[in-house]
Amino acid sequence: MCFEKKITRSPTKTICLASSFIVFWADLQQKGHRDALVVGAEALKVTALNLHPHKATALTEMLEWCR
């Protein structure tokens, strides 16, 4: 799967990448909407990492590097 020129084959990685893009996009929104988007994106990421805990460490490190 290719998402914003980032190639991934892992569903967990795809969800985490989508979460990071939602947080980025949230900065362009009004304050109330921004907060809701950030909370939702974090919930999405946490759920994906809880479903696949063996990938959590590598994906968390990747997402921290992207920020």
PDB file of N, CA, C and O in Angstrom:
ATOM      1  N   MET A   1       0.836  -1.164   0.000  1.00  0.00           N
ATOM      2  CA  MET A   1       0.000   0.000   0.000  1.00  0.00           C
ATOM      3  C   MET A   1       0.887   1.235   0.000  1.00  0.00           C
ATOM      4  O   MET A   1       1.900   1.275   0.697  1.00  0.00           O
ATOM      5  N   CYS A   2       0.519   2.212  -0.758  1.00  0.00           N
ATOM      6  CA  CYS A   2       1.261   3.468  -0.817  1.00  0.00           C
ATOM      7  C   CYS A   2       0.364   4.589  -0.304  1.00  0.00           C
ATOM      8  O   CYS A   2      -0.751   4.777  -0.790  1.00  0.00           O
ATOM      9  N   PHE A   3       0.855   5.317   0.668  1.00  0.00           N
ATOM     10  CA  PHE A   3       0.100   6.403   1.284  1.00  0.00           C
ATOM     11  C   PHE A   3       1.017   7.599   1.388  1.00  0.00           C
ATOM     12  O   PHE A   3       1.970   7.588   2.167  1.00  0.00           O
ATOM     13  N   GLU A   4       0.738   8.634   0.608  1.00  0.00           N
ATOM     14  CA  GLU A   4       1.578   9.835   0.592  1.00  0.00           C
ATOM     15  C   GLU A   4       3.048   9.474   0.312  1.00  0.00           C
ATOM     16  O   GLU A   4       3.958   9.951   0.989  1.00  0.00           O
ATOM     17  N   LYS A   5       3.250   8.630  -0.693  1.00  0.00           N
ATOM     18  CA  LYS A   5       4.568   8.198  -1.144  1.00  0.00           C
ATOM     19  C   LYS A   5       5.319   7.381  -0.094  1.00  0.00           C
ATOM     20  O   LYS A   5       6.539   7.239  -0.182  1.00  0.00           O
ATOM     21  N   LYS A   6       4.610   6.846   0.895  1.00  0.00           N
ATOM     22  CA  LYS A   6       5.205   5.956   1.886  1.00  0.00           C
ATOM     23  C   LYS A   6       4.629   4.572   1.641  1.00  0.00           C
ATOM     24  O   LYS A   6       3.416   4.377   1.726  1.00  0.00           O
ATOM     25  N   ILE A   7       5.484   3.618   1.342  1.00  0.00           N
ATOM     26  CA  ILE A   7       5.035   2.264   1.026  1.00  0.00           C
ATOM     27  C   ILE A   7       5.002   1.429   2.297  1.00  0.00           C
ATOM     28  O   ILE A   7       5.967   1.402   3.062  1.00  0.00           O
ATOM     29  N   THR A   8       3.883   0.748   2.514  1.00  0.00           N
ATOM     30  CA  THR A   8       3.743  -0.118   3.680  1.00  0.00           C
ATOM     31  C   THR A   8       2.908  -1.337   3.315  1.00  0.00           C
ATOM     32  O   THR A   8       1.996  -1.260   2.492  1.00  0.00           O
ATOM     33  N   ARG A   9       3.231  -2.449   3.935  1.00  0.00           N
ATOM     34  CA  ARG A   9       2.461  -3.675   3.735  1.00  0.00           C
ATOM     35  C   ARG A   9       1.764  -4.095   5.018  1.00  0.00           C
ATOM     36  O   ARG A   9       0.996  -5.057   5.025  1.00  0.00           O
ATOM     37  N   SER A  10       2.025  -3.389   6.087  1.00  0.00           N
ATOM     38  CA  SER A  10       1.469  -3.735   7.388  1.00  0.00           C
ATOM     39  C   SER A  10       0.211  -2.912   7.670  1.00  0.00           C
ATOM     40  O   SER A  10       0.262  -1.684   7.602  1.00  0.00           O
ATOM     41  N   PRO A  11      -0.908  -3.553   7.984  1.00  0.00           N
ATOM     42  CA  PRO A  11      -2.123  -2.802   8.321  1.00  0.00           C
ATOM     43  C   PRO A  11      -1.922  -1.909   9.548  1.00  0.00           C
ATOM     44  O   PRO A  11      -2.460  -0.804   9.614  1.00  0.00           O
ATOM     45  N   THR A  12      -1.144  -2.397  10.516  1.00  0.00           N
ATOM     46  CA  THR A  12      -0.882  -1.600  11.716  1.00  0.00           C
ATOM     47  C   THR A  12      -0.094  -0.346  11.363  1.00  0.00           C
ATOM     48  O   THR A  12      -0.398   0.742  11.851  1.00  0.00           O
ATOM     49  N   LYS A  13       0.900  -0.497  10.530  1.00  0.00           N
ATOM     50  CA  LYS A  13       1.705   0.659  10.123  1.00  0.00           C
ATOM     51  C   LYS A  13       0.849   1.643   9.327  1.00  0.00           C
ATOM     52  O   LYS A  13       0.996   2.856   9.479  1.00  0.00           O
ATOM     53  N   THR A  14      -0.038   1.132   8.485  1.00  0.00           N
ATOM     54  CA  THR A  14      -0.937   1.996   7.711  1.00  0.00           C
ATOM     55  C   THR A  14      -1.820   2.815   8.636  1.00  0.00           C
ATOM     56  O   THR A  14      -2.004   4.013   8.419  1.00  0.00           O
ATOM     57  N   ILE A  15      -2.369   2.182   9.663  1.00  0.00           N
ATOM     58  CA  ILE A  15      -3.231   2.896  10.610  1.00  0.00           C
ATOM     59  C   ILE A  15      -2.428   3.936  11.385  1.00  0.00           C
ATOM     60  O   ILE A  15      -2.908   5.048  11.607  1.00  0.00           O
ATOM     61  N   CYS A  16      -1.225   3.588  11.793  1.00  0.00           N
ATOM     62  CA  CYS A  16      -0.386   4.547  12.522  1.00  0.00           C
ATOM     63  C   CYS A  16       0.014   5.728  11.640  1.00  0.00           C
ATOM     64  O   CYS A  16       0.049   6.867  12.105  1.00  0.00           O
ATOM     65  N   LEU A  17       0.312   5.463  10.382  1.00  0.00           N
ATOM     66  CA  LEU A  17       0.623   6.565   9.459  1.00  0.00           C
ATOM     67  C   LEU A  17      -0.594   7.466   9.256  1.00  0.00           C
ATOM     68  O   LEU A  17      -0.472   8.691   9.242  1.00  0.00           O
ATOM     69  N   ALA A  18      -1.763   6.854   9.099  1.00  0.00           N
ATOM     70  CA  ALA A  18      -2.991   7.640   8.955  1.00  0.00           C
ATOM     71  C   ALA A  18      -3.220   8.499  10.194  1.00  0.00           C
ATOM     72  O   ALA A  18      -3.629   9.655  10.091  1.00  0.00           O
ATOM     73  N   SER A  19      -2.954   7.929  11.357  1.00  0.00           N
ATOM     74  CA  SER A  19      -3.111   8.671  12.609  1.00  0.00           C
ATOM     75  C   SER A  19      -2.189   9.892  12.636  1.00  0.00           C
ATOM     76  O   SER A  19      -2.602  10.976  13.047  1.00  0.00           O
ATOM     77  N   SER A  20      -0.955   9.715  12.202  1.00  0.00           N
ATOM     78  CA  SER A  20      -0.025  10.848  12.210  1.00  0.00           C
ATOM     79  C   SER A  20      -0.447  11.925  11.207  1.00  0.00           C
ATOM     80  O   SER A  20      -0.265  13.114  11.471  1.00  0.00           O
ATOM     81  N   PHE A  21      -1.002  11.531  10.072  1.00  0.00           N
ATOM     82  CA  PHE A  21      -1.486  12.511   9.109  1.00  0.00           C
ATOM     83  C   PHE A  21      -2.726  13.241   9.622  1.00  0.00           C
ATOM     84  O   PHE A  21      -2.912  14.424   9.334  1.00  0.00           O
ATOM     85  N   ILE A  22      -3.574  12.544  10.381  1.00  0.00           N
ATOM     86  CA  ILE A  22      -4.748  13.191  10.972  1.00  0.00           C
ATOM     87  C   ILE A  22      -4.305  14.251  11.975  1.00  0.00           C
ATOM     88  O   ILE A  22      -4.874  15.342  12.013  1.00  0.00           O
ATOM     89  N   VAL A  23      -3.297  13.941  12.784  1.00  0.00           N
ATOM     90  CA  VAL A  23      -2.774  14.925  13.745  1.00  0.00           C
ATOM     91  C   VAL A  23      -2.205  16.130  13.003  1.00  0.00           C
ATOM     92  O   VAL A  23      -2.439  17.270  13.405  1.00  0.00           O
ATOM     93  N   PHE A  24      -1.465  15.891  11.928  1.00  0.00           N
ATOM     94  CA  PHE A  24      -0.928  16.994  11.126  1.00  0.00           C
ATOM     95  C   PHE A  24      -2.057  17.851  10.565  1.00  0.00           C
ATOM     96  O   PHE A  24      -2.011  19.079  10.635  1.00  0.00           O
ATOM     97  N   TRP A  25      -3.069  17.193  10.010  1.00  0.00           N
ATOM     98  CA  TRP A  25      -4.197  17.892   9.410  1.00  0.00           C
ATOM     99  C   TRP A  25      -4.999  18.658  10.471  1.00  0.00           C
ATOM    100  O   TRP A  25      -5.570  19.710  10.186  1.00  0.00           O
ATOM    101  N   ALA A  26      -5.033  18.122  11.686  1.00  0.00           N
ATOM    102  CA  ALA A  26      -5.778  18.760  12.771  1.00  0.00           C
ATOM    103  C   ALA A  26      -5.254  20.164  13.067  1.00  0.00           C
ATOM    104  O   ALA A  26      -6.016  21.042  13.472  1.00  0.00           O
ATOM    105  N   ASP A  27      -3.956  20.374  12.865  1.00  0.00           N
ATOM    106  CA  ASP A  27      -3.380  21.702  13.110  1.00  0.00           C
ATOM    107  C   ASP A  27      -3.981  22.767  12.201  1.00  0.00           C
ATOM    108  O   ASP A  27      -3.892  23.957  12.502  1.00  0.00           O
ATOM    109  N   LEU A  28      -4.582  22.360  11.110  1.00  0.00           N
ATOM    110  CA  LEU A  28      -5.176  23.314  10.175  1.00  0.00           C
ATOM    111  C   LEU A  28      -6.632  23.640  10.515  1.00  0.00           C
ATOM    112  O   LEU A  28      -7.258  24.466   9.851  1.00  0.00           O
ATOM    113  N   GLN A  29      -7.166  22.993  11.545  1.00  0.00           N
ATOM    114  CA  GLN A  29      -8.575  23.134  11.895  1.00  0.00           C
ATOM    115  C   GLN A  29      -8.764  24.107  13.054  1.00  0.00           C
ATOM    116  O   GLN A  29      -7.801  24.517  13.703  1.00  0.00           O
ATOM    117  N   GLN A  30     -10.022  24.467  13.302  1.00  0.00           N
ATOM    118  CA  GLN A  30     -10.352  25.327  14.437  1.00  0.00           C
ATOM    119  C   GLN A  30     -10.086  24.575  15.728  1.00  0.00           C
ATOM    120  O   GLN A  30     -10.038  23.345  15.741  1.00  0.00           O
ATOM    121  N   LYS A  31      -9.911  25.325  16.826  1.00  0.00           N
ATOM    122  CA  LYS A  31      -9.511  24.759  18.113  1.00  0.00           C
ATOM    123  C   LYS A  31     -10.383  23.577  18.550  1.00  0.00           C
ATOM    124  O   LYS A  31      -9.841  22.524  18.885  1.00  0.00           O
ATOM    125  N   GLY A  32     -11.686  23.713  18.559  1.00  0.00           N
ATOM    126  CA  GLY A  32     -12.568  22.636  19.006  1.00  0.00           C
ATOM    127  C   GLY A  32     -12.456  21.390  18.154  1.00  0.00           C
ATOM    128  O   GLY A  32     -12.426  20.275  18.675  1.00  0.00           O
ATOM    129  N   HIS A  33     -12.395  21.573  16.863  1.00  0.00           N
ATOM    130  CA  HIS A  33     -12.256  20.447  15.941  1.00  0.00           C
ATOM    131  C   HIS A  33     -10.863  19.824  16.059  1.00  0.00           C
ATOM    132  O   HIS A  33     -10.703  18.606  15.983  1.00  0.00           O
ATOM    133  N   ARG A  34      -9.871  20.676  16.246  1.00  0.00           N
ATOM    134  CA  ARG A  34      -8.486  20.213  16.364  1.00  0.00           C
ATOM    135  C   ARG A  34      -8.354  19.245  17.537  1.00  0.00           C
ATOM    136  O   ARG A  34      -7.771  18.170  17.398  1.00  0.00           O
ATOM    137  N   ASP A  35      -8.890  19.624  18.675  1.00  0.00           N
ATOM    138  CA  ASP A  35      -8.783  18.775  19.863  1.00  0.00           C
ATOM    139  C   ASP A  35      -9.454  17.430  19.644  1.00  0.00           C
ATOM    140  O   ASP A  35      -8.903  16.396  20.021  1.00  0.00           O
ATOM    141  N   ALA A  36     -10.628  17.430  19.045  1.00  0.00           N
ATOM    142  CA  ALA A  36     -11.358  16.183  18.789  1.00  0.00           C
ATOM    143  C   ALA A  36     -10.586  15.294  17.811  1.00  0.00           C
ATOM    144  O   ALA A  36     -10.537  14.078  17.994  1.00  0.00           O
ATOM    145  N   LEU A  37      -9.989  15.879  16.784  1.00  0.00           N
ATOM    146  CA  LEU A  37      -9.225  15.104  15.813  1.00  0.00           C
ATOM    147  C   LEU A  37      -7.978  14.488  16.444  1.00  0.00           C
ATOM    148  O   LEU A  37      -7.643  13.336  16.166  1.00  0.00           O
ATOM    149  N   VAL A  38      -7.300  15.244  17.283  1.00  0.00           N
ATOM    150  CA  VAL A  38      -6.094  14.733  17.937  1.00  0.00           C
ATOM    151  C   VAL A  38      -6.449  13.575  18.872  1.00  0.00           C
ATOM    152  O   VAL A  38      -5.758  12.556  18.888  1.00  0.00           O
ATOM    153  N   VAL A  39      -7.515  13.728  19.644  1.00  0.00           N
ATOM    154  CA  VAL A  39      -7.952  12.656  20.542  1.00  0.00           C
ATOM    155  C   VAL A  39      -8.339  11.417  19.744  1.00  0.00           C
ATOM    156  O   VAL A  39      -7.968  10.301  20.108  1.00  0.00           O
ATOM    157  N   GLY A  40      -9.073  11.605  18.670  1.00  0.00           N
ATOM    158  CA  GLY A  40      -9.479  10.481  17.832  1.00  0.00           C
ATOM    159  C   GLY A  40      -8.303   9.790  17.172  1.00  0.00           C
ATOM    160  O   GLY A  40      -8.266   8.562  17.098  1.00  0.00           O
ATOM    161  N   ALA A  41      -7.341  10.566  16.692  1.00  0.00           N
ATOM    162  CA  ALA A  41      -6.154   9.990  16.056  1.00  0.00           C
ATOM    163  C   ALA A  41      -5.335   9.188  17.062  1.00  0.00           C
ATOM    164  O   ALA A  41      -4.816   8.119  16.737  1.00  0.00           O
ATOM    165  N   GLU A  42      -5.221   9.702  18.273  1.00  0.00           N
ATOM    166  CA  GLU A  42      -4.486   8.982  19.308  1.00  0.00           C
ATOM    167  C   GLU A  42      -5.200   7.677  19.677  1.00  0.00           C
ATOM    168  O   GLU A  42      -4.555   6.647  19.874  1.00  0.00           O
ATOM    169  N   ALA A  43      -6.531   7.726  19.768  1.00  0.00           N
ATOM    170  CA  ALA A  43      -7.307   6.518  20.070  1.00  0.00           C
ATOM    171  C   ALA A  43      -7.144   5.478  18.961  1.00  0.00           C
ATOM    172  O   ALA A  43      -7.036   4.283  19.237  1.00  0.00           O
ATOM    173  N   LEU A  44      -7.127   5.929  17.729  1.00  0.00           N
ATOM    174  CA  LEU A  44      -6.934   5.043  16.583  1.00  0.00           C
ATOM    175  C   LEU A  44      -5.578   4.348  16.670  1.00  0.00           C
ATOM    176  O   LEU A  44      -5.480   3.134  16.487  1.00  0.00           O
ATOM    177  N   LYS A  45      -4.533   5.128  16.952  1.00  0.00           N
ATOM    178  CA  LYS A  45      -3.182   4.586  17.042  1.00  0.00           C
ATOM    179  C   LYS A  45      -3.055   3.607  18.211  1.00  0.00           C
ATOM    180  O   LYS A  45      -2.479   2.530  18.054  1.00  0.00           O
ATOM    181  N   VAL A  46      -3.583   3.966  19.367  1.00  0.00           N
ATOM    182  CA  VAL A  46      -3.496   3.097  20.547  1.00  0.00           C
ATOM    183  C   VAL A  46      -4.229   1.780  20.297  1.00  0.00           C
ATOM    184  O   VAL A  46      -3.739   0.717  20.679  1.00  0.00           O
ATOM    185  N   THR A  47      -5.381   1.841  19.668  1.00  0.00           N
ATOM    186  CA  THR A  47      -6.140   0.626  19.374  1.00  0.00           C
ATOM    187  C   THR A  47      -5.360  -0.283  18.427  1.00  0.00           C
ATOM    188  O   THR A  47      -5.284  -1.492  18.649  1.00  0.00           O
ATOM    189  N   ALA A  48      -4.791   0.283  17.392  1.00  0.00           N
ATOM    190  CA  ALA A  48      -4.008  -0.518  16.436  1.00  0.00           C
ATOM    191  C   ALA A  48      -2.812  -1.168  17.123  1.00  0.00           C
ATOM    192  O   ALA A  48      -2.512  -2.335  16.875  1.00  0.00           O
ATOM    193  N   LEU A  49      -2.132  -0.419  17.983  1.00  0.00           N
ATOM    194  CA  LEU A  49      -0.960  -0.965  18.658  1.00  0.00           C
ATOM    195  C   LEU A  49      -1.350  -2.005  19.711  1.00  0.00           C
ATOM    196  O   LEU A  49      -0.578  -2.923  19.987  1.00  0.00           O
ATOM    197  N   ASN A  50      -2.536  -1.868  20.296  1.00  0.00           N
ATOM    198  CA  ASN A  50      -3.003  -2.877  21.253  1.00  0.00           C
ATOM    199  C   ASN A  50      -3.372  -4.179  20.543  1.00  0.00           C
ATOM    200  O   ASN A  50      -3.218  -5.257  21.117  1.00  0.00           O
ATOM    201  N   LEU A  51      -3.852  -4.093  19.314  1.00  0.00           N
ATOM    202  CA  LEU A  51      -4.206  -5.288  18.557  1.00  0.00           C
ATOM    203  C   LEU A  51      -2.975  -6.038  18.059  1.00  0.00           C
ATOM    204  O   LEU A  51      -3.022  -7.248  17.841  1.00  0.00           O
ATOM    205  N   HIS A  52      -1.880  -5.314  17.882  1.00  0.00           N
ATOM    206  CA  HIS A  52      -0.637  -5.911  17.396  1.00  0.00           C
ATOM    207  C   HIS A  52       0.525  -5.440  18.274  1.00  0.00           C
ATOM    208  O   HIS A  52       1.372  -4.676  17.814  1.00  0.00           O
ATOM    209  N   PRO A  53       0.573  -5.888  19.531  1.00  0.00           N
ATOM    210  CA  PRO A  53       1.584  -5.365  20.461  1.00  0.00           C
ATOM    211  C   PRO A  53       3.022  -5.681  20.058  1.00  0.00           C
ATOM    212  O   PRO A  53       3.936  -4.955  20.449  1.00  0.00           O
ATOM    213  N   HIS A  54       3.245  -6.737  19.294  1.00  0.00           N
ATOM    214  CA  HIS A  54       4.612  -7.067  18.886  1.00  0.00           C
ATOM    215  C   HIS A  54       5.202  -6.034  17.932  1.00  0.00           C
ATOM    216  O   HIS A  54       6.419  -5.968  17.763  1.00  0.00           O
ATOM    217  N   LYS A  55       4.346  -5.227  17.308  1.00  0.00           N
ATOM    218  CA  LYS A  55       4.827  -4.189  16.395  1.00  0.00           C
ATOM    219  C   LYS A  55       4.868  -2.816  17.064  1.00  0.00           C
ATOM    220  O   LYS A  55       5.328  -1.848  16.460  1.00  0.00           O
ATOM    221  N   ALA A  56       4.401  -2.728  18.279  1.00  0.00           N
ATOM    222  CA  ALA A  56       4.244  -1.438  18.945  1.00  0.00           C
ATOM    223  C   ALA A  56       5.556  -0.677  19.092  1.00  0.00           C
ATOM    224  O   ALA A  56       5.595   0.523  18.819  1.00  0.00           O
ATOM    225  N   THR A  57       6.617  -1.331  19.510  1.00  0.00           N
ATOM    226  CA  THR A  57       7.884  -0.637  19.758  1.00  0.00           C
ATOM    227  C   THR A  57       8.449  -0.026  18.486  1.00  0.00           C
ATOM    228  O   THR A  57       8.800   1.153  18.473  1.00  0.00           O
ATOM    229  N   ALA A  58       8.542  -0.800  17.425  1.00  0.00           N
ATOM    230  CA  ALA A  58       9.108  -0.302  16.169  1.00  0.00           C
ATOM    231  C   ALA A  58       8.256   0.809  15.586  1.00  0.00           C
ATOM    232  O   ALA A  58       8.794   1.804  15.100  1.00  0.00           O
ATOM    233  N   LEU A  59       6.938   0.664  15.624  1.00  0.00           N
ATOM    234  CA  LEU A  59       6.060   1.688  15.058  1.00  0.00           C
ATOM    235  C   LEU A  59       6.078   2.957  15.891  1.00  0.00           C
ATOM    236  O   LEU A  59       6.034   4.057  15.339  1.00  0.00           O
ATOM    237  N   THR A  60       6.141   2.827  17.198  1.00  0.00           N
ATOM    238  CA  THR A  60       6.189   4.003  18.062  1.00  0.00           C
ATOM    239  C   THR A  60       7.471   4.783  17.799  1.00  0.00           C
ATOM    240  O   THR A  60       7.448   6.011  17.719  1.00  0.00           O
ATOM    241  N   GLU A  61       8.582   4.076  17.665  1.00  0.00           N
ATOM    242  CA  GLU A  61       9.848   4.747  17.356  1.00  0.00           C
ATOM    243  C   GLU A  61       9.782   5.446  16.005  1.00  0.00           C
ATOM    244  O   GLU A  61      10.282   6.562  15.861  1.00  0.00           O
ATOM    245  N   MET A  62       9.166   4.795  15.006  1.00  0.00           N
ATOM    246  CA  MET A  62       9.047   5.393  13.681  1.00  0.00           C
ATOM    247  C   MET A  62       8.208   6.667  13.734  1.00  0.00           C
ATOM    248  O   MET A  62       8.564   7.675  13.122  1.00  0.00           O
ATOM    249  N   LEU A  63       7.087   6.622  14.470  1.00  0.00           N
ATOM    250  CA  LEU A  63       6.208   7.781  14.541  1.00  0.00           C
ATOM    251  C   LEU A  63       6.866   8.928  15.288  1.00  0.00           C
ATOM    252  O   LEU A  63       6.669  10.088  14.925  1.00  0.00           O
ATOM    253  N   GLU A  64       7.642   8.633  16.323  1.00  0.00           N
ATOM    254  CA  GLU A  64       8.354   9.685  17.046  1.00  0.00           C
ATOM    255  C   GLU A  64       9.389  10.338  16.145  1.00  0.00           C
ATOM    256  O   GLU A  64       9.589  11.552  16.203  1.00  0.00           O
ATOM    257  N   TRP A  65      10.049   9.542  15.313  1.00  0.00           N
ATOM    258  CA  TRP A  65      11.039  10.086  14.391  1.00  0.00           C
ATOM    259  C   TRP A  65      10.387  10.994  13.355  1.00  0.00           C
ATOM    260  O   TRP A  65      10.991  11.976  12.924  1.00  0.00           O
ATOM    261  N   CYS A  66       9.143  10.669  12.949  1.00  0.00           N
ATOM    262  CA  CYS A  66       8.454  11.456  11.928  1.00  0.00           C
ATOM    263  C   CYS A  66       8.010  12.821  12.450  1.00  0.00           C
ATOM    264  O   CYS A  66       7.821  13.746  11.660  1.00  0.00           O
ATOM    265  N   ARG A  67       7.844  12.960  13.737  1.00  0.00           N
ATOM    266  CA  ARG A  67       7.317  14.217  14.290  1.00  0.00           C
ATOM    267  C   ARG A  67       8.351  15.265  14.388  1.00  0.00           C
ATOM    268  O   ARG A  67       8.063  16.376  14.833  1.00  0.00           O
TER     269      ARG A  67
END
